[in-house]
Amino acid sequence: MNINDVKKMSRAERLQAMEALWDSLLYENQEIGTPKWHEEVLEERKKTIADGSARFVSLSELKASRRR
């Protein structure tokens, strides 16, 4: 399956496929490792919160910024 196949699916079919994928991962006994860059991003965000330079936006502001 490739991206073109996915685009041909209805929204409901895509959601069902995502749910099936998540369920298949849920029942595996393997730990899924977190990439190193995730930790780096979180640490940087903690620093900006601690030093008062973090900027928070509402969900509606975030959605509006994504539409532009």
Biopython code that builds the backbone (N, CA, C, O; Angstrom):
import numpy as np
from Bio.PDB.StructureBuilder import StructureBuilder

atoms = [
    (1, "MET", "N", (0.856, -1.176, 0.000)),
    (1, "MET", "CA", (0.000, 0.000, 0.000)),
    (1, "MET", "C", (0.900, 1.237, 0.000)),
    (1, "MET", "O", (1.904, 1.290, 0.711)),
    (2, "ASN", "N", (0.526, 2.225, -0.805)),
    (2, "ASN", "CA", (1.287, 3.470, -0.851)),
    (2, "ASN", "C", (0.340, 4.652, -0.625)),
    (2, "ASN", "O", (-0.862, 4.463, -0.439)),
    (3, "ILE", "N", (0.879, 5.853, -0.642)),
    (3, "ILE", "CA", (0.097, 7.044, -0.323)),
    (3, "ILE", "C", (-1.069, 7.235, -1.290)),
    (3, "ILE", "O", (-2.134, 7.704, -0.888)),
    (4, "ASN", "N", (-0.879, 6.879, -2.550)),
    (4, "ASN", "CA", (-1.970, 7.011, -3.511)),
    (4, "ASN", "C", (-3.121, 6.073, -3.181)),
    (4, "ASN", "O", (-4.287, 6.429, -3.355)),
    (5, "ASP", "N", (-2.797, 4.875, -2.705)),
    (5, "ASP", "CA", (-3.834, 3.943, -2.266)),
    (5, "ASP", "C", (-4.596, 4.514, -1.079)),
    (5, "ASP", "O", (-5.820, 4.408, -1.002)),
    (6, "VAL", "N", (-3.863, 5.115, -0.163)),
    (6, "VAL", "CA", (-4.486, 5.696, 1.033)),
    (6, "VAL", "C", (-5.410, 6.847, 0.645)),
    (6, "VAL", "O", (-6.506, 6.978, 1.190)),
    (7, "LYS", "N", (-4.971, 7.674, -0.290)),
    (7, "LYS", "CA", (-5.786, 8.818, -0.716)),
    (7, "LYS", "C", (-7.092, 8.385, -1.364)),
    (7, "LYS", "O", (-8.070, 9.133, -1.353)),
    (8, "LYS", "N", (-7.114, 7.189, -1.926)),
    (8, "LYS", "CA", (-8.333, 6.673, -2.559)),
    (8, "LYS", "C", (-9.351, 6.180, -1.529)),
    (8, "LYS", "O", (-10.528, 6.008, -1.846)),
    (9, "MET", "N", (-8.900, 5.959, -0.318)),
    (9, "MET", "CA", (-9.784, 5.456, 0.734)),
    (9, "MET", "C", (-10.686, 6.576, 1.241)),
    (9, "MET", "O", (-10.316, 7.749, 1.211)),
    (10, "SER", "N", (-11.861, 6.202, 1.702)),
    (10, "SER", "CA", (-12.747, 7.187, 2.325)),
    (10, "SER", "C", (-12.171, 7.575, 3.678)),
    (10, "SER", "O", (-11.287, 6.904, 4.210)),
    (11, "ARG", "N", (-12.682, 8.655, 4.215)),
    (11, "ARG", "CA", (-12.230, 9.094, 5.545)),
    (11, "ARG", "C", (-12.466, 7.998, 6.581)),
    (11, "ARG", "O", (-11.605, 7.730, 7.418)),
    (12, "ALA", "N", (-13.625, 7.373, 6.519)),
    (12, "ALA", "CA", (-13.945, 6.304, 7.476)),
    (12, "ALA", "C", (-12.974, 5.142, 7.324)),
    (12, "ALA", "O", (-12.529, 4.577, 8.322)),
    (13, "GLU", "N", (-12.636, 4.775, 6.076)),
    (13, "GLU", "CA", (-11.686, 3.685, 5.857)),
    (13, "GLU", "C", (-10.306, 4.025, 6.398)),
    (13, "GLU", "O", (-9.636, 3.168, 6.975)),
    (14, "ARG", "N", (-9.878, 5.270, 6.215)),
    (14, "ARG", "CA", (-8.570, 5.679, 6.731)),
    (14, "ARG", "C", (-8.548, 5.638, 8.253)),
    (14, "ARG", "O", (-7.567, 5.197, 8.851)),
    (15, "LEU", "N", (-9.625, 6.096, 8.877)),
    (15, "LEU", "CA", (-9.693, 6.051, 10.345)),
    (15, "LEU", "C", (-9.685, 4.617, 10.846)),
    (15, "LEU", "O", (-9.037, 4.313, 11.848)),
    (16, "GLN", "N", (-10.402, 3.728, 10.157)),
    (16, "GLN", "CA", (-10.402, 2.317, 10.543)),
    (16, "GLN", "C", (-9.017, 1.711, 10.398)),
    (16, "GLN", "O", (-8.592, 0.921, 11.241)),
    (17, "ALA", "N", (-8.309, 2.074, 9.334)),
    (17, "ALA", "CA", (-6.952, 1.566, 9.126)),
    (17, "ALA", "C", (-6.024, 2.056, 10.234)),
    (17, "ALA", "O", (-5.220, 1.287, 10.761)),
    (18, "MET", "N", (-6.137, 3.348, 10.589)),
    (18, "MET", "CA", (-5.292, 3.885, 11.676)),
    (18, "MET", "C", (-5.583, 3.156, 12.978)),
    (18, "MET", "O", (-4.665, 2.799, 13.716)),
    (19, "GLU", "N", (-6.855, 2.937, 13.256)),
    (19, "GLU", "CA", (-7.225, 2.247, 14.489)),
    (19, "GLU", "C", (-6.652, 0.829, 14.499)),
    (19, "GLU", "O", (-6.154, 0.368, 15.526)),
    (20, "ALA", "N", (-6.719, 0.143, 13.371)),
    (20, "ALA", "CA", (-6.175, -1.212, 13.287)),
    (20, "ALA", "C", (-4.667, -1.206, 13.502)),
    (20, "ALA", "O", (-4.132, -2.085, 14.177)),
    (21, "LEU", "N", (-3.979, -0.219, 12.931)),
    (21, "LEU", "CA", (-2.528, -0.124, 13.130)),
    (21, "LEU", "C", (-2.183, 0.114, 14.598)),
    (21, "LEU", "O", (-1.293, -0.541, 15.140)),
    (22, "TRP", "N", (-2.882, 1.045, 15.241)),
    (22, "TRP", "CA", (-2.607, 1.317, 16.656)),
    (22, "TRP", "C", (-2.894, 0.088, 17.505)),
    (22, "TRP", "O", (-2.128, -0.238, 18.412)),
    (23, "ASP", "N", (-4.010, -0.603, 17.207)),
    (23, "ASP", "CA", (-4.339, -1.810, 17.961)),
    (23, "ASP", "C", (-3.261, -2.874, 17.797)),
    (23, "ASP", "O", (-2.916, -3.567, 18.755)),
    (24, "SER", "N", (-2.723, -3.005, 16.569)),
    (24, "SER", "CA", (-1.682, -4.014, 16.351)),
    (24, "SER", "C", (-0.429, -3.683, 17.149)),
    (24, "SER", "O", (0.243, -4.588, 17.644)),
    (25, "LEU", "N", (-0.106, -2.407, 17.280)),
    (25, "LEU", "CA", (1.053, -2.001, 18.071)),
    (25, "LEU", "C", (0.807, -2.195, 19.564)),
    (25, "LEU", "O", (1.716, -2.558, 20.311)),
    (26, "LEU", "N", (-0.424, -1.950, 19.986)),
    (26, "LEU", "CA", (-0.778, -2.055, 21.398)),
    (26, "LEU", "C", (-0.515, -3.457, 21.942)),
    (26, "LEU", "O", (-0.072, -3.612, 23.080)),
    (27, "TYR", "N", (-0.787, -4.466, 21.134)),
    (27, "TYR", "CA", (-0.688, -5.838, 21.612)),
    (27, "TYR", "C", (0.683, -6.470, 21.399)),
    (27, "TYR", "O", (0.879, -7.642, 21.718)),
    (28, "GLU", "N", (1.620, -5.715, 20.870)),
    (28, "GLU", "CA", (2.994, -6.203, 20.788)),
    (28, "GLU", "C", (3.644, -6.014, 22.147)),
    (28, "GLU", "O", (3.345, -5.055, 22.859)),
    (29, "ASN", "N", (4.516, -6.913, 22.498)),
    (29, "ASN", "CA", (5.183, -6.822, 23.791)),
    (29, "ASN", "C", (6.484, -6.038, 23.721)),
    (29, "ASN", "O", (7.207, -5.950, 24.713)),
    (30, "GLN", "N", (6.787, -5.473, 22.571)),
    (30, "GLN", "CA", (8.019, -4.719, 22.416)),
    (30, "GLN", "C", (7.823, -3.286, 22.879)),
    (30, "GLN", "O", (6.775, -2.676, 22.665)),
    (31, "GLU", "N", (8.852, -2.771, 23.513)),
    (31, "GLU", "CA", (8.868, -1.350, 23.846)),
    (31, "GLU", "C", (9.199, -0.565, 22.586)),
    (31, "GLU", "O", (10.080, -0.951, 21.818)),
    (32, "ILE", "N", (8.501, 0.517, 22.381)),
    (32, "ILE", "CA", (8.814, 1.397, 21.263)),
    (32, "ILE", "C", (9.669, 2.520, 21.822)),
    (32, "ILE", "O", (9.211, 3.314, 22.644)),
    (33, "GLY", "N", (10.900, 2.578, 21.376)),
    (33, "GLY", "CA", (11.831, 3.571, 21.896)),
    (33, "GLY", "C", (11.483, 4.979, 21.429)),
    (33, "GLY", "O", (10.939, 5.181, 20.343)),
    (34, "THR", "N", (11.805, 5.927, 22.263)),
    (34, "THR", "CA", (11.605, 7.324, 21.928)),
    (34, "THR", "C", (12.876, 7.870, 21.299)),
    (34, "THR", "O", (13.965, 7.678, 21.841)),
    (35, "PRO", "N", (12.755, 8.545, 20.163)),
    (35, "PRO", "CA", (13.963, 9.108, 19.539)),
    (35, "PRO", "C", (14.619, 10.157, 20.437)),
    (35, "PRO", "O", (13.938, 10.847, 21.195)),
    (36, "LYS", "N", (15.924, 10.270, 20.349)),
    (36, "LYS", "CA", (16.689, 11.224, 21.152)),
    (36, "LYS", "C", (16.192, 12.647, 20.945)),
    (36, "LYS", "O", (16.167, 13.431, 21.894)),
    (37, "TRP", "N", (15.794, 12.997, 19.719)),
    (37, "TRP", "CA", (15.382, 14.371, 19.455)),
    (37, "TRP", "C", (14.103, 14.734, 20.204)),
    (37, "TRP", "O", (13.872, 15.912, 20.474)),
    (38, "HIS", "N", (13.264, 13.753, 20.548)),
    (38, "HIS", "CA", (12.073, 14.047, 21.350)),
    (38, "HIS", "C", (12.485, 14.619, 22.706)),
    (38, "HIS", "O", (11.946, 15.626, 23.165)),
    (39, "GLU", "N", (13.452, 13.953, 23.332)),
    (39, "GLU", "CA", (13.938, 14.410, 24.636)),
    (39, "GLU", "C", (14.528, 15.813, 24.527)),
    (39, "GLU", "O", (14.314, 16.650, 25.404)),
    (40, "GLU", "N", (15.265, 16.068, 23.457)),
    (40, "GLU", "CA", (15.874, 17.385, 23.265)),
    (40, "GLU", "C", (14.813, 18.476, 23.116)),
    (40, "GLU", "O", (14.946, 19.560, 23.684)),
    (41, "VAL", "N", (13.763, 18.185, 22.353)),
    (41, "VAL", "CA", (12.681, 19.159, 22.174)),
    (41, "VAL", "C", (11.985, 19.427, 23.503)),
    (41, "VAL", "O", (11.705, 20.577, 23.839)),
    (42, "LEU", "N", (11.707, 18.372, 24.255)),
    (42, "LEU", "CA", (11.039, 18.551, 25.546)),
    (42, "LEU", "C", (11.896, 19.355, 26.520)),
    (42, "LEU", "O", (11.379, 20.208, 27.241)),
    (43, "GLU", "N", (13.188, 19.094, 26.545)),
    (43, "GLU", "CA", (14.082, 19.851, 27.431)),
    (43, "GLU", "C", (14.109, 21.325, 27.049)),
    (43, "GLU", "O", (14.086, 22.192, 27.922)),
    (44, "GLU", "N", (14.158, 21.615, 25.757)),
    (44, "GLU", "CA", (14.151, 23.008, 25.299)),
    (44, "GLU", "C", (12.850, 23.698, 25.698)),
    (44, "GLU", "O", (12.859, 24.855, 26.119)),
    (45, "ARG", "N", (11.755, 22.999, 25.566)),
    (45, "ARG", "CA", (10.459, 23.576, 25.945)),
    (45, "ARG", "C", (10.385, 23.834, 27.453)),
    (45, "ARG", "O", (9.847, 24.852, 27.888)),
    (46, "LYS", "N", (10.926, 22.910, 28.242)),
    (46, "LYS", "CA", (10.962, 23.116, 29.699)),
    (46, "LYS", "C", (11.767, 24.367, 30.049)),
    (46, "LYS", "O", (11.393, 25.129, 30.940)),
    (47, "LYS", "N", (12.875, 24.568, 29.338)),
    (47, "LYS", "CA", (13.715, 25.743, 29.597)),
    (47, "LYS", "C", (12.965, 27.034, 29.280)),
    (47, "LYS", "O", (13.032, 27.995, 30.046)),
    (48, "THR", "N", (12.250, 27.060, 28.151)),
    (48, "THR", "CA", (11.529, 28.287, 27.799)),
    (48, "THR", "C", (10.401, 28.570, 28.788)),
    (48, "THR", "O", (10.093, 29.731, 29.059)),
    (49, "ILE", "N", (9.794, 27.539, 29.318)),
    (49, "ILE", "CA", (8.755, 27.734, 30.348)),
    (49, "ILE", "C", (9.399, 28.266, 31.622)),
    (49, "ILE", "O", (8.900, 29.215, 32.227)),
    (50, "ALA", "N", (10.501, 27.658, 32.025)),
    (50, "ALA", "CA", (11.181, 28.063, 33.259)),
    (50, "ALA", "C", (11.702, 29.489, 33.204)),
    (50, "ALA", "O", (11.658, 30.206, 34.203)),
    (51, "ASP", "N", (12.200, 29.908, 32.033)),
    (51, "ASP", "CA", (12.753, 31.270, 31.956)),
    (51, "ASP", "C", (11.708, 32.317, 31.550)),
    (51, "ASP", "O", (12.019, 33.498, 31.399)),
    (52, "GLY", "N", (10.472, 31.860, 31.377)),
    (52, "GLY", "CA", (9.384, 32.809, 31.097)),
    (52, "GLY", "C", (9.269, 33.249, 29.649)),
    (52, "GLY", "O", (8.491, 34.152, 29.342)),
    (53, "SER", "N", (10.029, 32.631, 28.748)),
    (53, "SER", "CA", (9.962, 33.057, 27.350)),
    (53, "SER", "C", (9.017, 32.212, 26.497)),
    (53, "SER", "O", (8.879, 32.450, 25.298)),
    (54, "ALA", "N", (8.370, 31.230, 27.117)),
    (54, "ALA", "CA", (7.434, 30.385, 26.372)),
    (54, "ALA", "C", (6.194, 31.193, 25.991)),
    (54, "ALA", "O", (5.740, 32.055, 26.744)),
    (55, "ARG", "N", (5.666, 30.900, 24.825)),
    (55, "ARG", "CA", (4.444, 31.555, 24.363)),
    (55, "ARG", "C", (3.382, 30.475, 24.203)),
    (55, "ARG", "O", (3.601, 29.472, 23.525)),
    (56, "PHE", "N", (2.247, 30.686, 24.823)),
    (56, "PHE", "CA", (1.164, 29.729, 24.751)),
    (56, "PHE", "C", (0.043, 30.315, 23.907)),
    (56, "PHE", "O", (-0.244, 31.510, 23.981)),
    (57, "VAL", "N", (-0.591, 29.461, 23.103)),
    (57, "VAL", "CA", (-1.716, 29.902, 22.276)),
    (57, "VAL", "C", (-2.895, 28.974, 22.527)),
    (57, "VAL", "O", (-2.728, 27.821, 22.924)),
    (58, "SER", "N", (-4.069, 29.493, 22.291)),
    (58, "SER", "CA", (-5.266, 28.677, 22.447)),
    (58, "SER", "C", (-5.386, 27.738, 21.252)),
    (58, "SER", "O", (-4.720, 27.931, 20.235)),
    (59, "LEU", "N", (-6.220, 26.741, 21.374)),
    (59, "LEU", "CA", (-6.431, 25.809, 20.285)),
    (59, "LEU", "C", (-6.998, 26.523, 19.064)),
    (59, "LEU", "O", (-6.611, 26.228, 17.933)),
    (60, "SER", "N", (-7.913, 27.462, 19.290)),
    (60, "SER", "CA", (-8.489, 28.193, 18.155)),
    (60, "SER", "C", (-7.421, 29.048, 17.449)),
    (60, "SER", "O", (-7.446, 29.167, 16.224)),
    (61, "GLU", "N", (-6.488, 29.643, 18.203)),
    (61, "GLU", "CA", (-5.399, 30.394, 17.582)),
    (61, "GLU", "C", (-4.486, 29.481, 16.760)),
    (61, "GLU", "O", (-4.042, 29.846, 15.671)),
    (62, "LEU", "N", (-4.219, 28.303, 17.293)),
    (62, "LEU", "CA", (-3.381, 27.334, 16.581)),
    (62, "LEU", "C", (-4.041, 26.912, 15.279)),
    (62, "LEU", "O", (-3.392, 26.871, 14.233)),
    (63, "LYS", "N", (-5.328, 26.598, 15.340)),
    (63, "LYS", "CA", (-6.046, 26.190, 14.132)),
    (63, "LYS", "C", (-6.044, 27.298, 13.105)),
    (63, "LYS", "O", (-5.850, 27.042, 11.917)),
    (64, "ALA", "N", (-6.258, 28.532, 13.545)),
    (64, "ALA", "CA", (-6.282, 29.658, 12.626)),
    (64, "ALA", "C", (-4.918, 29.852, 11.966)),
    (64, "ALA", "O", (-4.845, 30.188, 10.783)),
    (65, "SER", "N", (-3.850, 29.647, 12.714)),
    (65, "SER", "CA", (-2.507, 29.830, 12.151)),
    (65, "SER", "C", (-2.189, 28.755, 11.124)),
    (65, "SER", "O", (-1.383, 28.987, 10.223)),
    (66, "ARG", "N", (-2.800, 27.593, 11.240)),
    (66, "ARG", "CA", (-2.548, 26.481, 10.308)),
    (66, "ARG", "C", (-3.310, 26.656, 9.003)),
    (66, "ARG", "O", (-2.953, 26.046, 7.995)),
    (67, "ARG", "N", (-4.348, 27.475, 9.005)),
    (67, "ARG", "CA", (-5.173, 27.683, 7.797)),
    (67, "ARG", "C", (-4.543, 28.682, 6.841)),
    (67, "ARG", "O", (-4.915, 28.730, 5.668)),
    (68, "ARG", "N", (-3.612, 29.466, 7.313)),
    (68, "ARG", "CA", (-3.011, 30.516, 6.478)),
    (68, "ARG", "C", (-2.102, 29.963, 5.429)),
    (68, "ARG", "O", (-1.524, 30.722, 4.650)),
]
sb = StructureBuilder()
sb.init_structure("model")
sb.init_model(0)
sb.init_chain("A")
sb.init_seg("    ")
for serial, (resi, resn, name, xyz) in enumerate(atoms, 1):
    if name == "N":
        sb.init_residue(resn, " ", resi, " ")
    sb.init_atom(name, np.array(xyz, "f"), 0.0, 1.0, " ", f" {name:<3s}", serial, name[0])
structure = sb.get_structure()
